[in-house]
Amino acid sequence: MDSSSLATVLAASTVTTVGAVIAAIVGIGAIVFIYANIRSARPEVGSEIELAPNRKPYLDDDELETTKLNRTLRWAFILLVLIAVGLPAYWLREPGRQSGAVEGYQNTFAARGAERYSEGSQCENCHGPEGSGGIAPYTILDADNQFVASVQWRAPALNTVLLRFTRDEVEYIINYGRPFSPMVGWGSEVNKGPLDEQQIQNLIDYFETIQLSPEESQRQVATELATQLGLLEEGESDEAAIDAAIEQIDYDDPQVGQILFNLGRENGFAGGAYACGRCHTRGWSIVTDDMEPADADVSEYVGYPDGAGALGPNLTGGIVPRQFASTEDLAEFISTGSADGEPYGRNGIGSGKMPSFGDNPNTEEVEGDGMLTPDMVAAIARYVETLPPAEATSNAPEGGSE
């Protein structure tokens, strides 16, 4: 046998040997596994080595009907008490929880409105801190939109705005602004302004938090009126002295009605928020003290007689009986204001622009809770009735809708 044949035989033997060894190992392992399983198996005893829980003996009848039953009844009673007390307690607390949630939302909205008033939209720059009234810059343009002069404009206080307008009316003013004044339209949905509906509502929510009460408003006006009548020293803070001066006001005095009609024109009191002239006299809100240029001719824009007309209609020349049957009817209209589309007086159709000076439009069945007292409103009506004829300067129909 040559060497090559020998190598072939050895190689074959080696493979066979390895295969045999592997087979032997597998066979021995199988035998050991089977044996181990047989050894580990338990002989059948005919039942569980340990009884299942559902087959164990339970409590006898005596224990079931005493100890077990009593324990179960005690827990049932405890649960019944919890339900009987807990549900009514939750029900009683629910309105408070709901109102608390609403109040929380309102506080959040008002805080957003406050931030927008002072910083975001900077309403404060014109209307003053906390809506107390202020001054706004204004540019007078002629009929051809050419520059005439830069002046200041009295911006009304907003801390009484919801004593004279409804929320919807305030929203309308913010949305559309006031033509021929520094107040532009801010509404993005109706006037391409920067504020959306939610932001405007937040502003009004803030206004609600800074509103004077009717009593505060009326006392503020009476104090200013007494001061302008010379019954009270300017800046007087003694409440007894203020009360005494207010008691001396004679509301039948024609001067009282005139002062009220123009309240704030000379000294900027509340930005003219209480004054009729702010809407019914052209140029009433313009302040020319720091006008630029100083020699600009603005005679066409200021100096008109009381009630000659502007945003509101001409009131001169006998509005009673032209538009109202009596002074009392006029006073009633001044007190309640106008509602959009609602008739008033003899031939008037309301637009909602005329504020309610005597009755808060946001309250129902409450009289005399407005900015002015009935005596103040009556004094204004008597003054308006006496206004002599003057050339109308209003865009509104004379004696028609306000």
VOPAGU-2260 file (C-alpha; in pm, 1 decimal, decimal comma):
REM VOPAGU-2260
SITE   aa  ch    i         X         Y         Z
SITE  MET   A    0       0,0       0,0       0,0
SITE  ASP   A    1     148,0     326,9    -105,0
SITE  SER   A    2     152,7     635,0     109,3
SITE  SER   A    3    -141,2     807,2     -63,8
SITE  SER   A    4    -373,5     510,5     -15,3
SITE  LEU   A    5    -271,9     490,8     347,5
SITE  ALA   A    6    -358,4     858,9     400,0
SITE  THR   A    7    -703,0     806,4     245,5
SITE  VAL   A    8    -779,3     511,6     477,2
SITE  LEU   A    9    -666,1     703,0     785,2
SITE  ALA   A   10    -878,1    1009,1     692,0
SITE  ALA   A   11   -1186,5     793,7     646,8
SITE  SER   A   12   -1123,7     621,8     977,4
SITE  THR   A   13   -1089,6     953,3    1154,9
SITE  VAL   A   14   -1424,8    1086,4    1023,0
SITE  THR   A   15   -1596,1     761,1    1113,4
SITE  THR   A   16   -1445,1     770,6    1460,9
SITE  VAL   A   17   -1556,0    1128,9    1522,7
SITE  GLY   A   18   -1906,7    1048,1    1402,1
SITE  ALA   A   19   -1921,4     743,6    1624,3
SITE  VAL   A   20   -1809,0     942,7    1925,7
SITE  ILE   A   21   -2076,4    1208,8    1861,8
SITE  ALA   A   22   -2343,6     943,7    1820,4
SITE  ALA   A   23   -2234,3     776,2    2142,4
SITE  ILE   A   24   -2247,8    1104,7    2332,8
SITE  VAL   A   25   -2599,3    1180,5    2202,2
SITE  GLY   A   26   -2717,5     831,8    2285,9
SITE  ILE   A   27   -2574,6     840,3    2638,2
SITE  GLY   A   28   -2729,6    1185,1    2694,8
SITE  ALA   A   29   -3071,5    1059,8    2584,0
SITE  ILE   A   30   -3049,3     765,2    2819,2
SITE  VAL   A   31   -2946,6     988,3    3111,1
SITE  PHE   A   32   -3235,1    1231,6    3035,1
SITE  ILE   A   33   -3492,2     952,9    3024,8
SITE  TYR   A   34   -3359,2     802,9    3344,1
SITE  ALA   A   35   -3359,6    1137,1    3523,8
SITE  ASN   A   36   -3720,4    1198,6    3425,1
SITE  ILE   A   37   -3826,2     856,6    3543,6
SITE  ARG   A   38   -3649,8     911,0    3873,5
SITE  SER   A   39   -3808,2    1252,2    3925,8
SITE  ALA   A   40   -4164,8    1137,4    3854,8
SITE  ARG   A   41   -4396,5    1089,5    4153,3
SITE  PRO   A   42   -4626,7     798,5    4185,8
SITE  GLU   A   43   -4998,1     873,7    4150,7
SITE  VAL   A   44   -5181,1     881,8    4482,6
SITE  GLY   A   45   -5526,0     931,1    4337,6
SITE  SER   A   46   -5564,7    1296,0    4454,9
SITE  GLU   A   47   -5368,9    1626,1    4494,2
SITE  ILE   A   48   -5071,5    1615,9    4727,7
SITE  GLU   A   49   -5211,3    1947,1    4859,4
SITE  LEU   A   50   -5578,3    2027,5    4820,1
SITE  ALA   A   51   -5665,8    2319,5    4591,2
SITE  PRO   A   52   -5810,4    2626,8    4771,2
SITE  ASN   A   53   -6158,0    2566,8    4632,7
SITE  ARG   A   54   -6157,5    2215,2    4779,4
SITE  LYS   A   55   -6036,1    2304,5    5128,3
SITE  PRO   A   56   -6287,0    2293,7    5414,4
SITE  TYR   A   57   -6435,7    2644,5    5477,4
SITE  LEU   A   58   -6589,8    2808,1    5783,1
SITE  ASP   A   59   -6869,2    2614,6    5939,2
SITE  ASP   A   60   -7221,5    2754,7    5954,0
SITE  ASP   A   61   -7190,0    2890,3    6305,4
SITE  GLU   A   62   -6883,1    3096,6    6223,3
SITE  LEU   A   63   -7025,1    3207,3    5887,0
SITE  GLU   A   64   -7342,1    3338,0    6051,3
SITE  THR   A   65   -7162,0    3516,9    6334,3
SITE  THR   A   66   -6800,5    3629,9    6300,8
SITE  LYS   A   67   -6784,4    3637,4    5920,1
SITE  LEU   A   68   -7130,5    3790,3    5878,7
SITE  ASN   A   69   -7068,0    4056,9    6142,6
SITE  ARG   A   70   -6735,0    4156,6    5985,4
SITE  THR   A   71   -6896,1    4184,7    5643,5
SITE  LEU   A   72   -7185,4    4390,2    5777,0
SITE  ARG   A   73   -6946,6    4627,0    5956,8
SITE  TRP   A   74   -6756,5    4697,6    5635,9
SITE  ALA   A   75   -7082,7    4738,7    5446,8
SITE  PHE   A   76   -7200,0    4990,0    5707,3
SITE  ILE   A   77   -6871,7    5183,0    5685,5
SITE  LEU   A   78   -6897,0    5201,5    5305,7
SITE  LEU   A   79   -7261,8    5306,3    5327,6
SITE  VAL   A   80   -7172,6    5589,6    5568,5
SITE  LEU   A   81   -6892,4    5705,2    5339,7
SITE  ILE   A   82   -7130,2    5714,6    5043,7
SITE  ALA   A   83   -7412,8    5875,5    5243,0
SITE  VAL   A   84   -7184,3    6152,2    5370,4
SITE  GLY   A   85   -6941,8    6182,6    5080,2
SITE  LEU   A   86   -7188,6    6225,7    4795,8
SITE  PRO   A   87   -7388,2    6510,5    4958,7
SITE  ALA   A   88   -7061,4    6674,6    5068,3
SITE  TYR   A   89   -6931,7    6660,2    4710,8
SITE  TRP   A   90   -7265,4    6788,0    4580,0
SITE  LEU   A   91   -7262,3    7079,5    4824,9
SITE  ARG   A   92   -6905,7    7165,9    4728,3
SITE  GLU   A   93   -6962,1    7139,2    4353,6
SITE  PRO   A   94   -7107,1    7490,5    4295,2
SITE  GLY   A   95   -6814,7    7640,4    4484,9
SITE  ARG   A   96   -6570,4    7433,7    4285,8
SITE  GLN   A   97   -6731,4    7542,2    3961,9
SITE  SER   A   98   -6740,6    7908,5    4060,8
SITE  GLY   A   99   -6381,9    7882,1    4180,0
SITE  ALA   A  100   -6280,9    7744,9    3843,4
SITE  VAL   A  101   -6465,4    8025,9    3666,1
SITE  GLU   A  102   -6304,7    8282,3    3895,5
SITE  GLY   A  103   -5966,1    8129,6    3826,1
SITE  TYR   A  104   -6019,4    8159,3    3452,3
SITE  GLN   A  105   -6143,0    8517,9    3491,6
SITE  ASN   A  106   -5837,3    8610,9    3696,4
SITE  THR   A  107   -5614,6    8460,6    3431,1
SITE  PHE   A  108   -5794,2    8646,9    3152,1
SITE  ALA   A  109   -5785,5    8974,9    3346,8
SITE  ALA   A  110   -5412,9    8932,6    3412,0
SITE  ARG   A  111   -5354,5    8884,0    3039,4
SITE  GLY   A  112   -5564,2    9193,4    2969,7
SITE  ALA   A  113   -5367,6    9394,9    3225,9
SITE  GLU   A  114   -5040,5    9297,7    3060,0
SITE  ARG   A  115   -5176,7    9390,8    2718,7
SITE  TYR   A  116   -5314,1    9721,3    2848,5
SITE  SER   A  117   -4985,7    9832,6    3002,7
SITE  GLU   A  118   -4726,7    9665,0    2779,5
SITE  GLY   A  119   -4859,2    9457,5    2491,1
SITE  SER   A  120   -5076,8    9717,0    2316,4
SITE  GLN   A  121   -4973,4   10003,0    2545,9
SITE  CYS   A  122   -5325,7   10138,4    2592,6
SITE  GLU   A  123   -5193,5   10295,2    2911,8
SITE  ASN   A  124   -4988,9   10544,2    2711,0
SITE  CYS   A  125   -5311,7   10719,3    2606,1
SITE  HIS   A  126   -5576,0   10620,0    2861,8
SITE  GLY   A  127   -5358,3   10649,7    3169,9
SITE  PRO   A  128   -5260,1   10400,3    3442,4
SITE  GLU   A  129   -5551,1   10177,3    3544,1
SITE  GLY   A  130   -5773,9   10357,9    3295,0
SITE  SER   A  131   -5776,8   10689,8    3479,4
SITE  GLY   A  132   -5770,3   10901,8    3160,5
SITE  GLY   A  133   -5484,9   11069,2    2977,6
SITE  ILE   A  134   -5348,0   11237,0    2670,4
SITE  ALA   A  135   -5276,5   11094,5    2324,9
SITE  PRO   A  136   -5078,3   11244,5    2036,1
SITE  TYR   A  137   -5288,9   11335,8    1734,4
SITE  THR   A  138   -5213,8   11465,6    1387,3
SITE  ILE   A  139   -5465,0   11700,3    1227,6
SITE  LEU   A  140   -5502,6   11646,1     854,1
SITE  ASP   A  141   -5702,4   11861,8     615,8
SITE  ALA   A  142   -5964,9   11741,5     367,3
SITE  ASP   A  143   -5686,9   11641,8     126,1
SITE  ASN   A  144   -5504,3   11444,1     395,4
SITE  GLN   A  145   -5231,9   11706,7     416,1
SITE  PHE   A  146   -5055,0   11775,1     744,9
SITE  VAL   A  147   -5190,5   12068,1     947,3
SITE  ALA   A  148   -5050,6   12029,5    1298,7
SITE  SER   A  149   -4950,2   11787,5    1572,2
SITE  VAL   A  150   -5161,0   11831,1    1885,4
SITE  GLN   A  151   -5265,8   11641,0    2196,7
SITE  TRP   A  152   -5602,1   11467,3    2240,4
SITE  ARG   A  153   -5786,7   11399,6    2563,3
SITE  ALA   A  154   -5823,5   11020,9    2595,1
SITE  PRO   A  155   -6120,6   10924,9    2817,1
SITE  ALA   A  156   -6092,4   10727,6    3138,9
SITE  LEU   A  157   -6174,7   10359,4    3104,7
SITE  ASN   A  158   -6234,9   10291,0    3472,9
SITE  THR   A  159   -6598,6   10387,6    3414,8
SITE  VAL   A  160   -6641,7   10254,8    3061,0
SITE  LEU   A  161   -6858,3    9962,1    3177,3
SITE  LEU   A  162   -7081,4   10199,7    3369,4
SITE  ARG   A  163   -7181,1   10360,6    3040,2
SITE  PHE   A  164   -7137,7   10090,3    2773,3
SITE  THR   A  165   -7213,5    9718,6    2752,9
SITE  ARG   A  166   -6935,3    9467,9    2691,4
SITE  ASP   A  167   -7050,5    9429,0    2331,1
SITE  GLU   A  168   -7038,3    9805,2    2276,1
SITE  VAL   A  169   -6687,7    9827,7    2423,8
SITE  GLU   A  170   -6580,3    9538,8    2201,8
SITE  TYR   A  171   -6720,4    9724,4    1899,6
SITE  ILE   A  172   -6528,3   10041,4    1987,9
SITE  ILE   A  173   -6201,9    9848,4    2027,4
SITE  ASN   A  174   -6261,3    9661,3    1703,1
SITE  TYR   A  175   -6347,9    9962,1    1488,8
SITE  GLY   A  176   -6196,8   10253,6    1681,2
SITE  ARG   A  177   -6331,6   10610,3    1671,8
SITE  PRO   A  178   -6301,4   10792,6    1338,4
SITE  PHE   A  179   -6135,7   11136,8    1340,8
SITE  SER   A  180   -5956,5   11062,0    1668,0
SITE  PRO   A  181   -5635,8   10883,3    1777,4
SITE  MET   A  182   -5840,0   10572,7    1860,8
SITE  VAL   A  183   -5775,3   10332,2    1572,4
SITE  GLY   A  184   -5947,1    9999,9    1515,8
SITE  TRP   A  185   -5762,3    9715,2    1686,3
SITE  GLY   A  186   -5968,8    9416,1    1573,3
SITE  SER   A  187   -5792,7    9172,3    1341,0
SITE  GLU   A  188   -6113,9    9000,5    1231,2
SITE  VAL   A  189   -6306,7    9312,5    1134,3
SITE  ASN   A  190   -6054,1    9589,9    1083,7
SITE  LYS   A  191   -5717,9    9425,8    1004,2
SITE  GLY   A  192   -5589,4    9532,3    1344,5
SITE  PRO   A  193   -5333,5    9354,4    1565,0
SITE  LEU   A  194   -5569,4    9201,5    1824,1
SITE  ASP   A  195   -5775,7    8885,6    1787,6
SITE  GLU   A  196   -6112,7    8833,7    1954,6
SITE  GLN   A  197   -5967,5    8660,3    2263,5
SITE  GLN   A  198   -5717,6    8940,1    2326,1
SITE  ILE   A  199   -5991,5    9202,2    2302,5
SITE  GLN   A  200   -6208,5    9004,2    2544,1
SITE  ASN   A  201   -5912,8    8984,6    2784,1
SITE  LEU   A  202   -5881,0    9363,3    2771,1
SITE  ILE   A  203   -6248,2    9400,1    2863,4
SITE  ASP   A  204   -6199,5    9144,3    3142,2
SITE  TYR   A  205   -5926,3    9371,0    3276,5
SITE  PHE   A  206   -6152,8    9676,5    3247,8
SITE  GLU   A  207   -6403,2    9497,6    3471,9
SITE  THR   A  208   -6141,1    9474,3    3747,7
SITE  ILE   A  209   -6064,6    9849,1    3749,1
SITE  GLN   A  210   -6419,8    9985,7    3726,9
SITE  LEU   A  211   -6526,7   10241,2    3983,8
SITE  SER   A  212   -6848,4   10164,8    4164,5
SITE  PRO   A  213   -7144,8   10391,8    4079,7
SITE  GLU   A  214   -7107,8   10556,2    4420,5
SITE  GLU   A  215   -6736,5   10623,0    4363,8
SITE  SER   A  216   -6801,7   10763,1    4019,2
SITE  GLN   A  217   -7084,6   10991,1    4128,8
SITE  ARG   A  218   -6887,3   11118,0    4427,3
SITE  GLN   A  219   -6585,7   11183,8    4206,6
SITE  VAL   A  220   -6798,3   11397,4    3975,3
SITE  ALA   A  221   -6969,9   11580,3    4261,7
SITE  THR   A  222   -6630,4   11660,5    4417,1
SITE  GLU   A  223   -6495,6   11797,5    4089,6
SITE  LEU   A  224   -6816,6   11992,2    4033,5
SITE  ALA   A  225   -6796,7   12147,4    4381,2
SITE  THR   A  226   -6434,6   12240,7    4315,6
SITE  GLN   A  227   -6514,0   12412,7    3984,5
SITE  LEU   A  228   -6803,9   12597,9    4147,7
SITE  GLY   A  229   -6564,5   12734,5    4409,1
SITE  LEU   A  230   -6731,7   12548,2    4694,2
SITE  LEU   A  231   -6425,0   12337,0    4766,2
SITE  GLU   A  232   -6051,3   12395,5    4766,5
SITE  GLU   A  233   -5872,3   12208,8    4489,5
SITE  GLY   A  234   -5711,8   11892,9    4621,2
SITE  GLU   A  235   -5918,0   11890,5    4942,4
SITE  SER   A  236   -5905,5   11544,3    5099,6
SITE  ASP   A  237   -6107,8   11591,2    5417,3
SITE  GLU   A  238   -6422,5   11384,3    5371,0
SITE  ALA   A  239   -6632,7   11605,5    5597,8
SITE  ALA   A  240   -6536,5   11915,3    5400,5
SITE  ILE   A  241   -6612,6   11738,1    5073,3
SITE  ASP   A  242   -6953,8   11626,6    5202,4
SITE  ALA   A  243   -7035,4   11980,7    5311,7
SITE  ALA   A  244   -6937,2   12125,3    4973,7
SITE  ILE   A  245   -7138,4   11865,3    4781,8
SITE  GLU   A  246   -7444,9   11949,8    4989,0
SITE  GLN   A  247   -7421,6   12311,3    4868,9
SITE  ILE   A  248   -7443,8   12229,3    4497,3
SITE  ASP   A  249   -7756,2   12380,1    4341,1
SITE  TYR   A  250   -7843,6   12161,8    4045,1
SITE  ASP   A  251   -8100,9   12416,4    3925,9
SITE  ASP   A  252   -7815,6   12659,1    3858,9
SITE  PRO   A  253   -7758,1   12675,9    3478,0
SITE  GLN   A  254   -7381,8   12692,0    3542,9
SITE  VAL   A  255   -7392,8   12343,5    3693,1
SITE  GLY   A  256   -7530,3   12195,3    3369,8
SITE  GLN   A  257   -7269,9   12380,0    3164,2
SITE  ILE   A  258   -6983,1   12254,5    3380,4
SITE  LEU   A  259   -7113,0   11898,9    3363,4
SITE  PHE   A  260   -7153,8   11920,9    2984,6
SITE  ASN   A  261   -6783,9   12014,0    2955,2
SITE  LEU   A  262   -6643,1   11835,3    3259,1
SITE  GLY   A  263   -6269,5   11786,4    3208,6
SITE  ARG   A  264   -6222,5   12021,2    2913,8
SITE  GLU   A  265   -6006,8   12270,1    3105,1
SITE  ASN   A  266   -5816,5   12042,9    3341,1
SITE  GLY   A  267   -5839,4   11700,3    3178,4
SITE  PHE   A  268   -6053,8   11550,5    3455,9
SITE  ALA   A  269   -6101,5   11177,6    3370,9
SITE  GLY   A  270   -5997,1   11256,1    3014,1
SITE  GLY   A  271   -6341,8   11400,1    2952,1
SITE  ALA   A  272   -6511,5   11063,0    3006,7
SITE  TYR   A  273   -6807,8   11229,7    3181,4
SITE  ALA   A  274   -6848,5   11513,6    2932,3
SITE  CYS   A  275   -7117,6   11537,8    2665,5
SITE  GLY   A  276   -6904,3   11784,6    2471,8
SITE  ARG   A  277   -6641,9   11520,7    2395,8
SITE  CYS   A  278   -6875,3   11373,8    2132,0
SITE  HIS   A  279   -7114,2   11660,9    2060,8
SITE  THR   A  280   -6867,2   11948,1    2010,8
SITE  ARG   A  281   -6611,1   11934,1    1732,6
SITE  GLY   A  282   -6252,6   11982,7    1850,7
SITE  TRP   A  283   -6353,5   11946,3    2216,5
SITE  SER   A  284   -6076,6   11692,8    2290,0
SITE  ILE   A  285   -5798,6   11879,3    2106,4
SITE  VAL   A  286   -5533,2   12040,0    2328,4
SITE  THR   A  287   -5317,4   12298,6    2150,4
SITE  ASP   A  288   -5084,8   12399,1    2435,7
SITE  ASP   A  289   -4782,8   12220,3    2285,8
SITE  MET   A  290   -4893,2   12226,8    1923,0
SITE  GLU   A  291   -4637,9   12179,0    1646,2
SITE  PRO   A  292   -4589,0   12402,1    1459,0
SITE  ALA   A  293   -4692,1   12656,7    1720,0
SITE  ASP   A  294   -4828,3   12898,0    1459,0
SITE  ALA   A  295   -5040,5   12641,0    1272,2
SITE  ASP   A  296   -5389,4   12759,2    1178,0
SITE  VAL   A  297   -5628,9   12515,7    1347,1
SITE  SER   A  298   -5926,6   12750,6    1368,3
SITE  GLU   A  299   -6122,7   12518,2    1141,9
SITE  TYR   A  300   -6085,5   12235,9    1392,1
SITE  VAL   A  301   -6138,9   12398,4    1733,6
SITE  GLY   A  302   -6345,6   12667,8    1897,5
SITE  TYR   A  303   -6693,1   12544,2    1810,6
SITE  PRO   A  304   -6986,0   12627,3    2043,2
SITE  ASP   A  305   -7117,0   12368,0    2287,0
SITE  GLY   A  306   -7322,9   12097,2    2124,6
SITE  ALA   A  307   -7259,6   12208,5    1765,6
SITE  GLY   A  308   -7205,5   11846,8    1663,5
SITE  ALA   A  309   -6916,5   11607,1    1592,3
SITE  LEU   A  310   -6929,8   11230,9    1639,3
SITE  GLY   A  311   -7272,1   11297,8    1791,0
SITE  PRO   A  312   -7543,4   11514,3    1631,4
SITE  ASN   A  313   -7600,6   11887,7    1668,7
SITE  LEU   A  314   -7779,7   11962,1    1996,1
SITE  THR   A  315   -7826,4   12334,6    1949,4
SITE  GLY   A  316   -8127,6   12537,2    1844,3
SITE  GLY   A  317   -8399,8   12364,8    2044,9
SITE  ILE   A  318   -8348,8   11988,9    2063,3
SITE  VAL   A  319   -8659,6   12012,4    2279,6
SITE  PRO   A  320   -8914,9   11990,0    2119,2
SITE  ARG   A  321   -8736,0   11917,8    1788,6
SITE  GLN   A  322   -8607,7   11575,7    1893,2
SITE  PHE   A  323   -8760,8   11522,4    2237,5
SITE  ALA   A  324   -9105,6   11613,3    2357,1
SITE  SER   A  325   -8985,1   11744,2    2691,8
SITE  THR   A  326   -8677,3   11807,3    2903,6
SITE  GLU   A  327   -8771,0   11501,7    3106,7
SITE  ASP   A  328   -8764,6   11285,0    2792,6
SITE  LEU   A  329   -8421,6   11422,1    2705,1
SITE  ALA   A  330   -8297,4   11349,7    3057,9
SITE  GLU   A  331   -8428,1   10995,0    3030,6
SITE  PHE   A  332   -8235,8   10946,8    2706,1
SITE  ILE   A  333   -7915,2   11087,3    2857,3
SITE  SER   A  334   -7961,0   10850,2    3148,7
SITE  THR   A  335   -8027,1   10530,8    2951,7
SITE  GLY   A  336   -7841,0   10600,6    2625,9
SITE  SER   A  337   -7919,1   10437,0    2294,9
SITE  ALA   A  338   -7942,2   10077,1    2179,2
SITE  ASP   A  339   -7849,0    9977,3    1826,5
SITE  GLY   A  340   -8157,2    9989,7    1604,4
SITE  GLU   A  341   -8390,4   10097,1    1884,5
SITE  PRO   A  342   -8601,2   10414,3    1839,9
SITE  TYR   A  343   -8570,4   10704,7    2081,0
SITE  GLY   A  344   -8719,2   11051,8    2113,3
SITE  ARG   A  345   -8938,1   11168,8    1826,4
SITE  ASN   A  346   -8751,7   11041,3    1521,5
SITE  GLY   A  347   -8422,1   10898,1    1643,2
SITE  ILE   A  348   -8280,4   10553,1    1568,8
SITE  GLY   A  349   -8008,6   10441,4    1807,7
SITE  SER   A  350   -7668,0   10314,2    1701,7
SITE  GLY   A  351   -7533,0   10223,8    2046,0
SITE  LYS   A  352   -7282,7   10510,3    2038,4
SITE  MET   A  353   -7469,7   10720,6    2295,3
SITE  PRO   A  354   -7355,6   10604,2    2643,3
SITE  SER   A  355   -7580,8   10548,4    2942,4
SITE  PHE   A  356   -7479,6   10819,9    3188,1
SITE  GLY   A  357   -7739,3   10756,5    3457,5
SITE  ASP   A  358   -7815,6   10383,7    3440,6
SITE  ASN   A  359   -7555,8   10110,4    3410,1
SITE  PRO   A  360   -7648,4    9918,3    3091,6
SITE  ASN   A  361   -7488,6    9601,4    3231,1
SITE  THR   A  362   -7733,9    9568,5    3519,8
SITE  GLU   A  363   -8105,0    9495,4    3503,2
SITE  GLU   A  364   -8385,9    9649,7    3704,3
SITE  VAL   A  365   -8146,3    9877,0    3893,3
SITE  GLU   A  366   -8194,9   10250,3    3850,6
SITE  GLY   A  367   -7947,3   10526,3    3924,1
SITE  ASP   A  368   -7640,2   10300,4    3920,8
SITE  GLY   A  369   -7459,4   10488,0    3645,1
SITE  MET   A  370   -7181,3   10743,9    3626,5
SITE  LEU   A  371   -7401,3   11042,2    3715,1
SITE  THR   A  372   -7681,1   11100,0    3963,1
SITE  PRO   A  373   -8034,2   11185,3    3841,7
SITE  ASP   A  374   -7980,1   11547,1    3954,0
SITE  MET   A  375   -7667,6   11571,8    3738,1
SITE  VAL   A  376   -7843,8   11424,1    3435,9
SITE  ALA   A  377   -8137,9   11662,6    3478,2
SITE  ALA   A  378   -7899,6   11960,0    3501,6
SITE  ILE   A  379   -7733,5   11857,9    3173,4
SITE  ALA   A  380   -8072,0   11818,6    3000,7
SITE  ARG   A  381   -8178,9   12167,7    3111,3
SITE  TYR   A  382   -7852,1   12314,7    2983,3
SITE  VAL   A  383   -7879,5   12138,1    2646,5
SITE  GLU   A  384   -8236,1   12265,1    2609,7
SITE  THR   A  385   -8108,1   12623,9    2627,7
SITE  LEU   A  386   -7829,0   12594,0    2369,3
SITE  PRO   A  387   -7875,7   12863,2    2101,7
SITE  PRO   A  388   -7866,1   12775,3    1731,3
SITE  ALA   A  389   -7519,6   12702,2    1593,8
SITE  GLU   A  390   -7383,8   12576,6    1264,8
SITE  ALA   A  391   -7379,4   12196,7    1273,5
SITE  THR   A  392   -7035,9   12032,9    1241,0
SITE  SER   A  393   -7147,9   11674,5    1275,6
SITE  ASN   A  394   -7154,3   11403,2    1009,3
SITE  ALA   A  395   -7470,7   11269,7    1170,2
SITE  PRO   A  396   -7812,2   11389,2    1047,2
SITE  GLU   A  397   -7927,4   11691,8    1243,6
SITE  GLY   A  398   -8174,3   11575,4    1503,6
SITE  GLY   A  399   -8154,9   11222,5    1365,8
SITE  SER   A  400   -7970,7   10914,3    1480,8
SITE  GLU   A  401   -7693,7   10974,3    1728,5
